[in-house]
Amino acid sequence: MRFNYVLLWGFILFGGVLISCDKDDEDLSKSSLVLEVEGLENLGDDYVYEGWIEVDGEMVSVGTFTIDDQGGMSKTMFKMDIEVLEKATSFLLSIEPESGSGDVPSETRILAGNFSDSEARLSMSHGNAIGTDLTSATGKYILATPTDGNSSSNENSGVWWIDPNNGPGRGLNLPELPEGWKYEGWAIVNGIPLSTGKFRSVVRADESDKYSETAAPGFDFPGEDFLVNAPSGVNFPLNLAGQTVAITVEPDPDNSDSPFLITPLTGKIPDPAESHVLYDMTNSIKSSTPSGKARR
């Protein structure tokens, strides 16, 4: 029997048209959300950033991405159903476990913004993110080592956020953070960050005293004595004169031993420095604030 090549090519061409039409229909049902962000940092191996849009009161995942050490995004364009994307009223960026976030964003929400036409401008101060711009934050601190008892030989080896002229009283004026975030104090010694502990309240002790001695209690405020259990590269007791102190906003949970990018307060300790003297911090949030926009 003679094979009908004309008929065969007809089937091939017709099938190709069907496949092409299906692909065109699929493409017509999709649209892209384009995300541009600045000021984010590499989260390491355990966490990713995830975008969300709010549609009819529910959060819909856009997708995840990572940030490299140069601040570059692994992905900037996210395919979405066009009808879903057009209904979105806001955008939210959260920090999620690398293993998956589930159906709703975590409490660690870093940026958000409402859509106006095709664009949402993203900020930390949005109510769905951290909720404050931190520009009102202020801080004062002293150098002292209360946990070594009555010794006065190592007083420049501890930093405490207190005002000794007020009882002592609070040295920090910081807004309350939402769930998913905590403050953390730091002393940066020759480039090595040493945590003084995480905290939510500025009028209670923080969560860490791993470097302090136990001869006497510390102040009932955030702070730390650097006297015992020195990490690699550092010798205790310290002389903090000429070093840097900082207050950061940290994700909770947190997988890093280094300061997170959001740094509302910094302070350069004078050299020479005096113990039990009140020193001011500088509000540095404008230089450490991530921002961005989402376009549909």
Residue pairs with C-beta under 8 A, 6 or more apart in sequence:
28 82
29 81
29 82
29 83
30 79
30 80
30 81
30 82
31 79
31 80
31 81
31 82
31 85
31 86
31 296
32 77
32 78
32 79
32 80
32 296
33 51
33 53
33 62
33 77
33 78
33 80
33 85
33 91
33 294
33 295
33 296
34 76
34 77
34 78
34 294
34 295
34 296
35 51
35 62
35 65
35 73
35 76
35 77
35 78
35 292
35 293
35 294
35 295
36 76
36 292
36 293
36 294
36 295
37 73
37 93
37 111
37 122
37 290
37 291
37 292
38 71
38 290
38 291
38 292
39 71
39 261
39 288
39 289
39 290
39 291
40 49
40 67
40 71
40 73
40 110
40 261
40 290
41 67
41 71
41 260
41 261
42 66
42 67
42 68
42 69
43 49
43 66
43 67
43 95
43 255
43 256
44 255
44 256
45 98
46 97
46 98
46 255
47 95
47 96
47 97
47 98
47 251
47 255
48 64
48 65
48 66
48 95
48 96
48 97
48 98
49 64
49 65
49 66
49 67
49 93
49 94
49 95
49 96
49 110
50 61
50 62
50 63
50 64
50 65
50 93
50 94
50 95
50 96
50 101
50 105
51 61
51 62
51 63
51 64
51 65
51 78
51 91
51 92
51 93
51 294
52 59
52 60
52 61
52 62
52 91
52 92
52 93
52 94
52 105
53 59
53 60
53 62
53 80
53 84
53 85
53 88
53 90
53 91
53 92
54 60
54 88
54 89
54 90
54 91
54 92
55 84
55 87
55 88
55 89
56 87
59 92
59 104
59 105
60 84
60 88
61 101
62 78
62 80
62 91
63 75
63 78
64 75
64 96
64 101
65 73
65 74
65 75
65 76
66 73
66 74
67 73
67 74
68 74
80 296
85 296
86 296
88 115
88 296
89 114
89 115
90 112
90 113
90 114
90 115
90 120
90 128
91 112
91 113
91 115
91 120
91 122
91 294
92 105
92 109
92 111
92 112
92 128
92 129
93 109
93 110
93 111
93 112
93 122
93 129
93 292
94 101
94 105
94 106
94 108
94 109
94 110
95 106
95 108
95 109
95 110
95 251
96 105
96 106
96 108
97 106
106 180
107 178
107 179
107 180
107 252
108 180
108 181
108 251
108 252
109 128
109 129
109 130
109 178
109 180
110 124
110 129
110 130
110 290
111 122
111 123
111 124
111 126
111 129
111 290
111 291
111 292
112 122
112 123
112 126
112 127
112 128
112 129
113 120
113 121
113 122
113 123
113 126
113 293
113 294
114 120
114 126
115 294
115 296
118 295
118 296
119 293
119 294
119 295
119 296
120 293
120 294
120 295
121 291
121 292
121 293
122 129
122 291
122 292
122 293
122 294
123 129
123 133
123 289
123 291
124 130
124 131
124 132
124 133
124 134
124 262
124 289
124 290
124 291
125 131
125 132
125 133
130 177
130 178
130 181
130 249
130 262
131 178
132 175
133 285
133 289
134 174
134 175
134 249
134 262
134 264
134 283
134 285
134 289
135 283
135 285
135 286
136 173
136 175
137 172
137 173
137 174
137 175
137 247
137 264
137 265
137 283
137 285
138 172
138 173
138 265
138 281
138 283
139 161
139 171
139 172
139 173
139 174
139 247
139 265
139 267
139 280
139 281
140 161
140 162
140 163
140 171
140 172
140 278
140 279
140 280
140 281
141 159
141 160
141 161
141 162
141 171
141 223
141 245
141 267
141 278
141 279
141 281
142 159
142 160
142 162
142 164
142 171
142 275
142 276
142 277
142 278
142 279
143 155
143 156
143 157
143 158
143 159
143 160
143 240
143 269
143 273
143 274
143 275
143 276
143 277
143 279
144 155
144 158
144 160
144 219
144 275
144 276
145 151
145 154
145 155
145 157
145 158
145 213
145 225
145 227
145 237
146 158
146 160
146 216
146 217
146 218
146 219
146 225
147 158
147 209
147 212
147 213
147 214
147 215
147 216
147 217
147 218
147 225
147 227
148 154
148 213
148 215
148 216
148 225
148 227
149 213
149 215
149 216
150 216
154 225
154 227
154 237
155 275
155 276
156 238
156 239
156 240
156 241
156 273
156 275
157 225
157 226
157 227
157 236
157 237
157 238
157 239
157 240
158 212
158 223
158 224
158 225
158 226
158 227
158 240
159 185
159 187
159 196
159 223
159 224
159 240
159 245
159 269
160 171
160 218
160 219
160 221
160 222
160 223
160 224
161 170
161 171
161 172
161 185
161 202
161 221
161 222
161 223
161 247
162 168
162 169
162 170
162 171
162 219
162 221
162 223
163 169
163 170
163 171
163 278
164 276
164 278
165 278
168 219
168 221
170 202
170 203
170 221
171 202
171 221
171 278
172 202
172 222
172 247
172 265
173 202
174 183
174 202
174 247
174 264
176 200
177 183
177 200
177 249
179 252
180 251
180 252
181 249
181 250
181 251
181 252
182 198
182 199
182 200
182 249
182 250
182 252
182 254
183 198
183 199
183 200
183 202
183 222
183 247
183 248
183 249
183 250
184 195
184 196
184 197
184 198
184 199
184 247
184 248
184 249
184 250
184 259
184 260
185 195
185 196
185 197
185 199
185 206
185 222
185 223
185 224
185 245
185 246
185 247
186 193
186 194
186 195
186 196
186 245
186 246
186 247
186 248
186 259
187 193
187 194
187 196
187 224
187 226
187 238
187 240
187 243
187 244
187 245
188 194
188 243
188 244
188 245
188 246
188 259
189 234
189 238
189 240
189 243
190 234
190 243
192 231
192 233
192 234
193 257
193 258
193 259
194 211
194 224
194 226
194 231
194 234
195 208
195 224
195 257
196 206
196 208
196 222
196 223
196 224
197 205
197 206
197 207
197 208
197 209
197 222
197 223
197 224
198 206
198 207
198 208
198 250
198 252
198 254
199 205
199 206
199 207
199 222
202 221
202 222
203 220
203 221
204 220
204 221
205 218
205 219
205 220
205 221
205 222
206 222
206 223
206 224
208 224
209 218
209 224
210 229
211 224
211 225
211 226
211 227
211 228
211 229
211 230
211 236
212 218
212 224
212 225
212 227
212 228
213 225
213 227
213 228
218 224
218 225
226 234
226 236
226 237
226 238
226 240
227 236
227 237
228 236
229 236
230 236
240 269
240 273
241 269
241 270
241 271
241 272
241 273
242 268
242 269
242 270
242 271
242 273
243 269
244 266
244 267
244 268
244 269
245 266
245 267
245 269
245 281
246 259
246 263
246 265
246 266
246 267
247 263
247 264
247 265
247 266
247 281
248 259
248 260
248 262
248 263
248 264
249 260
249 262
249 263
249 264
250 259
250 260
250 262
251 260
254 260
261 288
261 290
262 285
262 288
262 289
262 290
263 284
263 285
263 287
263 288
264 283
264 284
264 285
264 288
265 281
265 282
265 283
265 284
266 281
266 282
266 284
267 279
267 280
267 281
267 282
269 279
270 279
273 279
